[in-house]
Amino acid sequence: MMSVLEEFGLSPEIKPEVLHEVWGKDATDPDLLSSPSESLKKWLPLLPEPISRHIDLALGQERPFMPPDLIPEMMAEPNLTVPSMNHIEIIYRCIDFAMKAGDYGTAAALTYVVDRACYRFGRSAALLHIVDEISHASPDTPIAPQVILRQARVMKDTGDLHTALRILDAVVSGERKWDYKSRAQYENTKAVCVQIKGQILHNLGLWKEAVQPLVESVVSFQVVNDDKGTSSSLALLSRCLKKLGVEDYADLRAQFLDVFHASHPCYEAYQKGLEAVRLIENLGATVYLAHSQLVADESLLMYTIQQTDMPERQKLDQYQVIVEQMKQSLANHRTLHCLHSLEVFLAFIRSVFMISLTLAFSPVAQDVDLARFLEKLSLELYGFMCDQAKGEQPSASLNQNWHSARLMNSALAFLSLPTLEGSAELAEPAKKWSEVNKGEQITEAADGDASSMPKSSSISSGSSGLLSSESSPSSVPSSQSEVPGDKSDTTDGHPQPGFIPPHKASTFPSSAAGKLQQGKISTPAQRNSRQKFIGLTMSKDDLLAATCPALSADITHGAGDVVDASSDPVDVESLVLCAASIASATASGNASRVSGHPDTVSQSASTKSTSSATTQSSGEGLRKKRLGSETVSQSASTSGSSPATTDNLADVSRFANSISGPPSSGSSGLPSPSAHSSHSSGSSHQQSLATVDPSAETEPSSISESTEQEDVKELSPLVDVVSACGLMAELELGESVETDDSSEFLAHFSPSDNKDVHRAVLMTYNPVMGQWAAQTTLAYKGPPLTGVTKGSNRDAFHVSFLHQDEPLGRYVGKRYRHGRKSPEVYMQDVVCQMLAGFYVTRFNQALQHCPDSILQVQFLSAAHLQLLDKDGKVFDWINVEPFLHGSFLKLTNNLKFVSKKEKDECGVEIATALSHFTYKETGGVLMMVDLQGWMPTDGKGVVYLTDPVFHTSNMRAFSSGDRHQEGMQAFWTHQHRQCNAICRYLGLDKSRPDNRSV
């Protein structure tokens, strides 16, 4: 068992000077130093009064949750008595002393106080291990609900939904003891439990079902005046609403007449996001504020783009709102110190990137050109962040330097925002050198940052102040800041290659006024050539284009690799296969009717040939034979459209109801959910593109095309950068013409390629609805994984991307090792894995009340990532999923193999039962096999699986290892000759085709 300090990565040894600061004249007394109780008495008073006060409150069980004013950044500040330590480290050592002294009450109180800081800085797992030790050693010691619910959140995030739900139920039922001082405290705790259940449903892709518990939690939080809780639930509600189809939203609007008012889900999501921002804008929680604002503005952008009848001038007004709100979000990052937090820095990058995405949809040519420049600037910032992580587990904090500060200040300057406080000292060493060496040229490449540093830069006599703030001095701790004279950014006394001295901020206008009053029109052709995606459901044309993308001349997979050029037509139906259509076909007894979501696949005959021709031309010859004049049949895609008609799927909402439960009596009269199927409409965002929300005051005008064209000609840019040409050139983010005109510079700007960080399109799949969504993002492709078992078919390497679910999480990219398979194959793998995840969720639900201790099983979520070069052409494509530690093992394959190792016995039992379950659940249409992944070393917790195969019966294959009936027969004959205890508990032993139940 690891010690407390080892859990937190601290050395038990304490430096003599620290001992002197803490103990004074007693620093040499061995009896005192060796006494945990005496040490605890000496170290606890070192903490400042606000933290000490909350420790006392925790000891008295006065508050189940910490107030929002004690933020993690405050606890990370240096201690006044022991400046070499921050408050968090002192709390860690106090926990260690308390545990050794057997003072479990104090240890539990300290875990409560430090919980949020641990979560922010990536130490929750270590803290929760200690909480488990406290509960084991002293079962009667009360643990604060905040800490218990942190356990539920961590279980949720790691996929252990079963344990998460058990924890939530234990808190609500009172099984986990806490002395609530009022009914309001209990109701507040219960509201958090309901909120987490809603978040579980959201993470499962059951967005409609998540709305009920989230609305209930909002009402409960409002009753007890918990603004932070209300804001958190509203932000989650916003995420759900923006992913709903118009018809599903209409159903919910009818249920919650007093909650939802807008006529379009994306606009309602925008309104809820703004409300979330309003509630927390005065709490000082910059990162939460930024996240909520991002969700709100993403929703507004999604809404605006869908309004095809909205005049361009009105769209431009909406875009202007987004840009201004994102600028305000950036302005909230006032100091360089706060941007040492990785999560805050990531929110900064996301805000800049969001502005670039918005500008890309503007009808004004200069905005579109500026979008490319800001995208490149975002890419440089993201590259800086990834370069520090080097593919490993990212630290919760970053060491900002002159280069990153200069990039951030440049972004702020382009947007007429003040520069960051605390940047001044970062420029001092280079500034002194440049005064002596004016006019010299630096030509070396910067070591260790070739992806983001310019190769050469001219030293200019101008100055913009981008690294010299007019504000107060920085409060950055000395351990994180770079002081004047420090040579960390110099080589032999000279600045690192690529340094450009600052330029005066006065060069930039204080407002959006400038000589450029009218913007050139950006034509549809211009915008289409730089297509951006913002998370909307992909149309069939987009889906076809994704399987045959425009390829870069430099595909990065070795000279010997070739693209799989099968002559078969692109099988779009296999890319939109969903649980609803499988269940519908199962209920009808006609497996041949299995298809994808009808609204995603079907299109008129008049557009099919156009789609094929367009995709071929954009694919630059990739698999031309596969498309040709082939079209996708509509008949199969329209067959089983409603999961409400099935008995075998048991209605997707049944699982949702088992999580969220019926509305509580304390829900203030919230309407009960309607009885119809949760996914009966199966609508996507494309179904009602012309819907305009009256509350947005954007009713479409009856305007002729010629009139609107004349009107568009008078439009001004959303962002005026008329005086920024010099700075743009000096940043050296690409090539352009020599000019003093910013608009001309941007019009000819061509971004440079980066070594490891690239533009990308992230494609995610919803197996319930059979829909793909696409998001333009930035992605880092790192080195190969080391110290892990290699699979037989794929290579794995570190990867991260700007829109990943867990900002501090590690992700892995996978690429086929033998031959260059087409993107369609990769996308089919995603469909297969996500569909497997759906059935595994149902499998776990069926086992929820099993009296025996059975391992949980989860499939890692997977997505498809296409990397783009500077011209927007695809040069690489991979699949991505969360990275897991542990020993990789193979339990079964797709034919005869089954592991005989004793240590795999439990895993094999649950794997074969899962295969049997999917066969029964789908009426013999599907069987999930080839189960492999990571088994917990202690035999407890969760088995994480990846890369499954489905055998199919009487339907088209959608996974590469499908052996159809041959594979199914091999399973019964070689892998699962007899049903096990899990099968018998689930009643599967009665559904064997060979009738061998024992």
N, C-alpha and C positions, 0 to 999 in steps of 0.2 A: 504494500500500500504506500502510495506517495504521501509525503508530508505536505502540510498546508502550503509551505513556502515553495516546495517543488511544484505543486499544482499551479502556482502563479508565476513560475519561472524565476524565483528569487533565491539568492544564496542565503543560507542560514548564518553565514559569517557577517558580522557587522564591523565596519571599519572603526579603528580606535577613536578617530576624531568625532565620529557620530556618537559613539558611546559617551564621550566626554560632553557633547552637546545635550544628550538626554539625561545622563546621570550626574553630571558635574563631578564633585569630589568623590562620589561613590563609584566612579567608572572602573575602579580597580578592585572592587570588592567581589570576589568570586561567588560568595554565598548569595548575594543579592542578584548578581547577573544570572545565576543558574536557576533562580526561582521564577517560574512562569507567572505566578500570581503577583509577585512584586514587580516583575517587568510590565505586566498589564497595568498596574497602578501608575507606573512611570510614563508609559507610552500613551495611554488614553488622553491625558490632559494636553498632549501636544496638538490635538485636533482643535480647529477653531470653533467658536461658540455655536454657529449654526449647525455644524455637524454633530457636536456634542449634544445639543438640544434634541436632535432627532434620535440619537441613540437612547437618550432617557425616555423619549416618547415611545420608542419601540419596546423598551423594557417594561413599560406600563401598558402595552398593547393599546395605545391611545389612537393610533391611526393605521388602518390596513394598507394604505398606500402613501408613498412619499409625496409631498407637495411638489408641484412643477418648478418652483423657484430654485430648488437645489439641483442645478443642472450638472451633468458629468464634467463639462469643461471647468466648472468651479472646483470640483474635487481633484482635477488634474493639476491644479496650481501648486507651486512649490510651498512647502511648509515653512513658516516663519522661523521656527526654532531649528529645524534641520533642513536647510535650503537644498541639500543634495537629494532630498526625497520629496515626492509630492504627497498629498493627503491620502491618496489611494494606497500607496505602498505602506504608509503607516497603519492604515486600517487592516491591510493584509497581515502585517506583523502582529497586530493586536488580536486578530482572529487566531493566529497561530498560538499566541500565549494563552488565550482563553481556552482553546481546545486542549492544550497540554495541562492546564490547570483544572480541567473538568468543569469550567464555568460555561455550560452550554447555553444558558440564557443570554449571556453577554455575546457569545459567538453568534447566536441567532439574530440578535439585534444588529450586530455589525454587518451581517450578510444582507439584512434589509436595507441598511443605509448605503451600502456600496453596490447594490444590485444593478441599478440603472447605469452606473459608470462601467461596471463589468460588461454589461450588454453592449454599450457604445464602443468599448475598446476591445471587444472580442474575447472576454474572459468568462463568459457565462457558464461554459461547460465546467471550468475549474471550480467556480463558486458553487454550482449545483452539486458537484461531487462532495463538497464539504457539507452542504445542507443534508445530503443523504447520510453522511457520517453522523451528523448531529441527531437526526431522526432515529438512526439505528442505536446510538449510544444512550439517548435519552428520549424515548418515544413521547413522553408527556411535555416536552419543551415545545411551546407554541412557535410555529414558523409563520411569519407575516404572509397574508394572502398574496401580496405583491410578488413575493419570492416563489410561492407555490404556483402561481399563475405563470411565472417565468418558466418554470419547468414544463407547463403545458404548452407554452409557445415554442420552446425548444423542441419538444416532441413533435409538435405540428410541423415545424420547419424541417425536421429530419425525416418526416414521412410516417412517424409512429402515431397515427391518428387514434388507434385503439387506446394507447396509454394516455394521450392528451385528453380524450373524452372522459376516461376514468377519473383523471385528476380534476377536471372541471366539475363533474358530477359530485365528487367527494367534497369539493369546496362549497357548492350550493347546498348539499344535504347536511353540512355541518360535521361530516366525518373528520375533516381536517379542522382541528379545534382552534378557535380564536375568540377572544372576548370582545365582541363588537359593542361599542359604547352607545350605539343608537341604531334604530331601524334603518336610518338613512345609510349608515356605513355598510350594513349587510346588503341593502338594495344596490348600492354602488358596486360592491364586489360581484354581486349576481349579474349586474349589467356588463361587467368586463367578461365574465364567463360566456354570456350570450354573444358578445362581440367576437370573442375568439372562435366560437362555433360558426359564426357568419364568415369569418376569415378562412376557416377550414373549407367551407363550401366554395368560397371564391377561388381558393387555390386548386380545388378539384375541377374548376371550370363550370361549376353549377351556379352561374351568376344570378339567375332568376331566383333560385331557391335561397341564395344568400341574403336576398333583400329583406325577407321577413325578420330574421334575427337581428340584422343590422338596424332596421327601423325600430325594433323593440328596444335595442340597446340605446339608441339615440334618445328615445322618449324617457327611458329610465335615467340616463345621465342628466337630462335636462331637469328632471324632478329633483335631483339632489344637487343641482347647480355645479356639475363637474364639467367645466368648459373643455378641459383637455381630453377627457373621455368622449365627450360629444364630438369634438373636432376629429378625433381618431376614427370614430364610427362613420362620420360624414365622409371622410376621405376614402374609407373602404367602400362606402356606398357609391361614391362617385366612380371608383374603379369598376364596380359591377355594372352600373348604369351605362357607361360608355361602351360596354361590350354587348349590350342587349340589342336585339332586333326591335324594329318599331312595333310589331304586333305583340311581342312578349311584354314590351314596356306598356303598351295600352292595357294589357291585362292587369299589370301591377298598379297602374294609375287608377283603374277602376276599384281595386282593392283598397288603396290608400289615398282616398280623395283629398284628405287634409295634409298629405305629405308631398305628393308630386303634383306640380301645376303646369309645367311646360309640356308641349305636345310631342317633343322629340327627346329620346333618351340622352343623346349627347349634350343637348342644351341643359337638360335637368342635371346631368353630371357636372356640367360647368357651374351651375348655380350652387349645387351642394359643395363643390370644391371651394368656391369663394366663401361660403359660409364657414367651412372648416378653417380657412385662412383667417377670417375675421375673429374667430374665437381664440386663436393662439398668437395673434400678431403682437400682443403685449406681454407675452410670457418669456421672451428672450430665447425661445427655442428655434434658432435659425434653421437648423436642418429640417425640422418638422414643417416649419413654415414654407421652406423651399419645396419640399416634397408635395405638400398640399397644393401649392400654386402651380406646380408642374402638371399635376393631374387635372386641375381645373382648365388650364390653358390647352393641354392636349385634347381635352374634350371639346373645347370651343373650336379648335382647328378641325377636328374630325367632323363636327357639326357643319361648319361653314363649307368645307370642301364638298359635302354631300348635297348642298343646295344648288343644283344645276341651273335653276331658274333665277337665282339671285344675281342681280346686276353686279358687274365687276367693281363698281364704286362702293357698293354696300359690302362686298367681300373685303375690299381694301380697308374699310372701316373696322371690320372685325379683326383683320390681321393687325391693324394698328393697336387695338385693345390688347391683343396678345403680346405684342412687342413691348408695349409700355409696362404691362404687368410683369413681364420677365425682366425688364430693366429694373423695376423696383425690387424684384427678388434679388438681383445681382447687387443692387445698392445696399441691401441689408448686410452684405458681407463687407463690413467696414474696415476690418483690420486683417493684416496678414496672419496674425496670431491664430484667429479662428480657423483659417484655412490650412492649418497644420493637421486638422482632423480630416482623415481620408473621406469620411462620409460627407462632410461639409464641402470639401474640395470637389467631390464627385457631383454634388448638387450644383456647384458653380459651373462645372463643365456642361452638365445637362441643360442648364439655363441658356448658356451661350449656344449650344447645339439646337435647342428649341427655337431660338430666334432665327438661326440659319434655316431650319426647316420651314418656318413660317414665311420667311422672305422668299423661299424657293417657289412658293405658290402665288406670289404677287404678280399682277399683270404688268408691273413696271420693270423694264429690263435691268436698270441699275440695282434694284432689289435682288433680282435673281443672280446677278453677278456678285453682289456683296455676300449672298448666301454661300457661294462657293468659297469665298475668302474666309468667312467666319467658320465654315465647316472645317477648313484646313487649320484654322487657329484652334478649334476644339480638338482636332486630331493631334496637334502638337501638345496640348495640355494633357490629353489622355495618354499620349506616349510618355510624357514625363512621369505620370503616375505609375504606369505599367513598368517603366524602366526601373523604378525603385523597388517594385515587388519582385521583378525578375522571375515571374512565373510561379513563385512560391506563395504561401499563405500571406495575403497582404496584411501589413500592420495597420492598426487603427489610426496611426498618425504618420505624417509625412514630414520630411525635412525640406521645406521650401528653400529655394536658392534664387540668385539673381535672375536666372533664366526663366523660371516659372513665374516669378513675380512680374517680370517684364512682359511676358505673354498675357498674364491676367490684366495688368494695367493697360496694355494695348487694347484688349477687348473692351475694357471699361471706357477708354478714351474714344474708341470708334462710336460708342453709344452715348457719348457726352455725359459720362458718369465720373465722379471723383475717383482718384486713384486710392489704393489701399494704404491705410496708415501702417507704419512700421516697415515700409519698403526702403527707407532712405539709407540705412546702414549697409544694405546689400550692394549698393552701387559704389560705396566709398573706395574699396581697394582698387577697382578697375578705373574709377574716375581719376584717382591720383596718377595712375600710370598713363592714362590717355592724355592728361595735360602735358606730359613730357613727350609723348609719342604721337602727337596729332598728325593726321594725314597718312599714317602708316597703314599698311594692308596686312590683314591676318588671313592666312591661307590654309593653316592646318585644320584637319578634321578633329572635332572634339572627341576625346576618348570616352567610351562608355555611353555615348548618347548620339550615335550617328543618325538615328531615326528622327531626331527632333532638333539638332543643332545645324545652323547654316554652315556650309563648307567654307565660305569666305564672306567677309563683311567689310565694307568701307567705313573708316572712322570719319564721322561727319562733324562739322563744327557747330551744327545746330544742337538744341536741347529741348526735350519734351517733358522732362520731369517724371517720366514713367516709373522711375525707381527712386524718386525723391519726393516724399510726401510733404505737403504744407501742414499736415495735421500733427497731433501730439506724438511724442516718441513712442516707439513700439513697446508693448508689454510682454514681448516674447521672452520666455525663460532663456537664460544664457546657454543652456544645454541644447536648445533648438535653434537659436539664432546664430547668424554669422556676424561677428563684430569687425569693426574696421581694423585692418592690418592682418586679419586672419587669411591664411593662404590656401583655404580649402577651395577657393575658386580661381586660384592662380597657379601658374607653373613657373618656378624660378622667379617669383616676384612679378610675373606678368599675368594678365588675365587669361583665362582659358580661351582657346580659339573660338571665334564666333561671337565674342562680346561686341555689342554696339552701345556706345554711350547714350545717355538719355537726351531727349529733346524737350523743349518747353511745352508745357500743357497749354499755353496761350495760343498755340497753333491751331487748337481745336475749338470750334464754336461752342458756346455754352448752351445753345439751343439748337433746334433743328432748322435754323434759318441759314440760308446760303444762296449762292448765285444760281444753283440748279433748282428752278421752280417747277419745271415740267419734266416728266420722265418719258423716255422712249418705251414703247409698248413691247412687252415680252410676248412673242408669238407662241401659240400652242405647240408648234414644232420645237421651239427652244426649250420649253418646259418639259415636254415629253422626252427629249433627249437626255434630260437630267432627272429622270423620274424619282420621286421620293415617296416613301410609304410611311404612314403614321398609325399603324395598328388596325386599320380597317380590314374587313374580310376581303380576301382576294377574289377577283372575278376569274372566270374561266380563262380569259385571255392572259391575265397575269400568271395564272397557274401554268398554262402552256408555255409562256415565255420563260418561267422559272426552270422548267425541265429542259429547255433548249436555249440557254442564255447567249447573249452576244459575248463571244470569248475574246479575251486579251491575246495578243500575239505571244505573250510570255506566260504560259501556264506552268506553274511551279511544281512539277512532279517528276523531274528527271527525264533524261532524253529517251529512255527506253519505254516510258509509259505511254499508252495510247488510250484515247477515249473509246469507251464501249460504244460501238456504232451498230447496234442491232437494227435490223430492218423492220422490227415490229413497230406498229404505231404507238404513240404515247398513250398509256392507259390512264386517263384522268380519273376514271371511276375508282381505280385502286388507290388513288391519292385522296379521295374524299369519302372513304368507307367510314360509316359511323355505327355506333351501337344501336341507334334507333332503327336503321334499315335492316340490320342483322336480326333484331328482335322481331321486326315486322314480317320478314321473310320466314323466320322460324315459326311464328304463330300461324302463318298461312300454309305452312308445309311446303313452301316453294323456295328453296335456297337459291335457285337461279335468279330470283328477283333481287338478291342482295345488291345494293348499290350505294353510292354516296348520296350526300344531301342534294335533293333535286334542284334547289335554288342556286346552288353553287355550280352544278354541272350543266344544266340545261341552258340552251340558248337557241335563238331562232336560226332556221336554215340559212337565212340570208347573211348571217354573220359568221357562220362556220368557216366558209371558204376564205373569208377575209382574215379570220383569226389564224388559220393555218398558214396563209401566205405571209402574214406579218411575222409570225413566229419563226418561219424559215429564214426570212431575210435578216431578222435580228440575231438569229443563231449563227450566222456566218458559216453555214454549211454543216454545223454539228447535227449529225443524224438526220440529214434531209430526207432520207428514205423513210424514216420513221413517221414523219408527218405527211409528206406528199399531199394527196387530196383526201386523206383519211379524215373522218369526222367521228365524233363521239355520239353514240346512240342515246337518244332521249328516253326511249321506252323503259330501259332499265332504271334510269335515274329517277323516274317519277313513280315508281311502284310503291314502296313502303314509306310514305312520308310522315306518318304520325306514330310516335311511340305509344300514344294513348290507346292504340288498337291492339296492343300486345299484352299477353298474359305472362309471357316468358321473361321479358325484361322486368316485369313487375313494377313498371312505371318508375322512371328515374327519380321522381319526387319521393318515392318511398324511402330511399336511402337518405335523402335530404331531410325528410321529416324525422327520421330516427336520430339525426344529429341535432337539429334545431328544436324538435319537440313542438308541442302545441303552444300557442301564445300564453304567457303567464297571466295570472289574475291581476298582476300589477302593471299591465301594459297600457294603462290609461285608455282603455276602450279602443285599442287598435283594431281595425277590421280583421276578421279571420281570413285566412287564405281561401281562395276559391277552389272548387273541387276539380276543375279541369286539369288536364295534363300540363305539367310545367314546360314542356317543349313541344306542345301540339302545333304551335305556329311554325316553328323551325325557321323563323325569319332571319335574314341577314341584313347588313347595313345597305346592301344594294337594292333592297326591295322597295324603298320609298325615298329615293334620292332627292326628290323635289319637295319633300316636306319642309316647311319653313315654320319656325316657332313664332307665334304672334308676340310672345313676351319679349322676344329679341328685337322687336321692331324692325324686322327685315323682310316684311312681306314683299314678294317679288312684284316688280312693276311690269306693266304691259308696255314694253319698250322695244322698238324695232332694232334690228341688228345694226343698221347704219347709224342710228342715233346713239346707241351704246358705244359703238366704235369711236365716234367723235368725242363722246364723253370720256372714254378711257384715255384718249390722247392728252387730256389735260391733267391726268393724275400725277401727283408728286410722289417721290420715293418715300417709303416708310422710315428710312434712316438716311440722314444727310451726312455724307462723309466728304464734303467738298474740300476740306482742308487737310485731309488725312493722307494724301498721296505720298508724302515723304516718308511717313512712318510705315506705310504699307510696303514700300520698296525696301526699306532698311530691315524689315523683319525677315526678308528673303525666304518667304514661304513658297515661292514658285517663280515663274518667269512672266514678264510683261514688257510692254513698250516703255521707252523712256519718255515720260510726260509729266507735266505738273497738274494735269486734269485727273481727278480721282475717278470719275466715271469712265474715262478712256482707259485708265490703268486697269480698272476692274473688268472692263469689257474684253480686254486682251489677256487677262490673268489666267495662267495655266499652273495649277498647283503641282508641286513636286511630289514624287512618290516617297513613302516612308518605308523603312526597312522591316519593321515588325508590326506596326499599327496601321490599319487600313479602313477605308470606308467599307460598309458591308450592308447586307440585307438579312435580317433575322426573320425566319419564317416559323411560326408556331402553329400547332394543330390542336383542335378541340375534338376529341373522339366522340363526345356526346352528340354534337351537331354535325360533325363531318365537314368542318370549315377550317380553312387556312387563313391566317392573318399575317401581314407583313409589316415590318418596322425597319426603316432606315436607321442604321446605328454605326458605331465605330467598334472595331474588333482588334484585339491583340493576339497574335499567333506566336506562342513562345516555344521553348525547347521541348524535346521529347521527354516524356515522363521517365524518371530513373527509379530504380529500386522497386519496380512493380512487375508482376507477371504479364508477359505479352500474350495477347490473344492470337489465335491462329490465323485470323483473317484481317485484322485491323491494327494499325499503328495508333498510338495515343500520345498527345502532347498537351502542354498547358495552353489554355486559352481564356480570355476574358472579353467581355463586351459591355458597352456603355449601358445597355438596357437590361442587364441581367437582374434576376429577381433579388438576389442577395448581394448587396454591394461589397461585403467583406468575404463573400464565398469564393471558393476555388472551382473552376470548371475545367473540363477536359474536352479536347477535340479529337474526333476519330475519323480516320481515313482508311479506305481499303488499301491493303498492302499490294495485292497482285492485280495489275492492270488498272486503268483509269476508268472507273465506272461512272455512268452518267448521273447528273443530279436527280433524275427520276428515281434511281435505285436508292439513293440516300433519303429522298423524301418518303419512299415506301417504307424504309426502315423506321422513320419517325412515326408514321401512321401505325405501324406494327407495335412499336414500343408504347405509344400513348394509348392505343386500344388495350394493350395488355395491362396498363396501369388502371384503366377503367374497370376491367374484370377483377383485378386484384383488390381494388377497393370494395367491390361487392363480396368478394371472397372473405376479406377481413370482417366485413359487416356481418356476414353469416356466422362467423366464429366469435363474435363479440361476447356472447354469454356462455361460451364453452367453459365448463368447470376446470378443465385441464389447462396447464400452462403450455401454451403453444406459441412458437415463434411467430412474430408478425412478419409479413412479407410485403415488400414494396418494389415497384419499378421506378427507376430514376426517370424523371421527366426529360424528354429529348427535344431538340429543335434543330432546324436546318439553317446553316449559315453560309452565305455566298459572299466571298471577298471580292472587292472591286478595285480596279486600278484607277489612276487619276482621271481617265476618260470615261469611267463608269462601266467598263467591261469586266466580266467575271474572269478571274485568273485562278481561283481556287474555290472549292466547296467542300464543306465538312459537316458533320453532325456534332452537336455539343450537348453535354449533360453535366450535372454536378460531379465534382471529384470526391472520391471516397478513399479513406485510408483502409488498410487491412489486407488480408490475404484473399486473392481472387481464386475462386474455385469453380469447377465445372460439376454440376449436379447431374444433368442429363443432356443428351443431344437430340437431334431430330429423327433418330432411328432406334438403335439398339443400346447405345451406351447409357449406363447408369452407374454412378460412383459407388464403389464397394468399400470405400474407406470408412473406418469406424467413426472418425470425427465428423463425417458428413451425414451420418445416419439420420439425425433430426432434419437436416436440410433436404435430404432426398425424400423423406416422408411427406414433408409439406409441399415439395415441388411436384411430386406425382399426384398428390391430392388436388393441387391447383390445376394441373393438366386435366384431370378428371372433371373438376368443377366447370371449367370452361366448355368442355364437351357437353355436359348436362345443361348448362346455362343457355347454350346456343342451339339446343336441340340437335346436336351432332353436326352442326354446320362448321364449327371451328374447334380446334384443339391446340392449346398453347404448349409448346415444347421448347427444347434447347435452352434449358434454364440454367443460368450461371450468374455469379455475382460475388458478393462479399458476405461472409458468415461472421457474426459476432464471436469473438474468441471465447467468451464465457458461456456461450449457448443461450444467452438471453437477449431480449430486445428485438431487433429488426434485421431480417435478411434483405439486402438490397440487390435486386436483379437488373440485368441489362441485356440488350441484344436478343430478344426472343424470336422464335419462329412460330408461325401458325400453319398447321395443316388445315386444309379446307376440303369440304365435301360438296360436290355439285355446284361449285362456284369458281370464278376466276381467281387464281393465286394472287396474293398481294404481299408475299414475303419470299425471299430468294430460296429458302430451304424447304419450301412446301412440297411434301411428298404425297399429298392428298390421302386417299384411302390406304395406300401402302404404308404411309407413315403412321396413320392411326392404328392400323393393325399391328405394326411393330411395337407401338406403345403398350397395347394390351398383352402382347405375347412376351416381350422382353423386359419392359421397364416397370410394368404395373400388373404383375400376374395376379396379385391379390390386393383387395382393398385394405387400407390401414384404418387406424382408429379415427383419424380425421374424416376419412370418407364415410365411415359409419355414423359419426356424429351428424354429418351433413345429409345423410340419407342417400349418398351417392352410390352405395353398394348395390342398390336396386336398379341402377341405370346402366350397368355394364352390358355391352352388346353380346358378350360371351356368357352372361349370366353367372360368372364366377364371383360371387360376392364374398366368399370366405377364402 
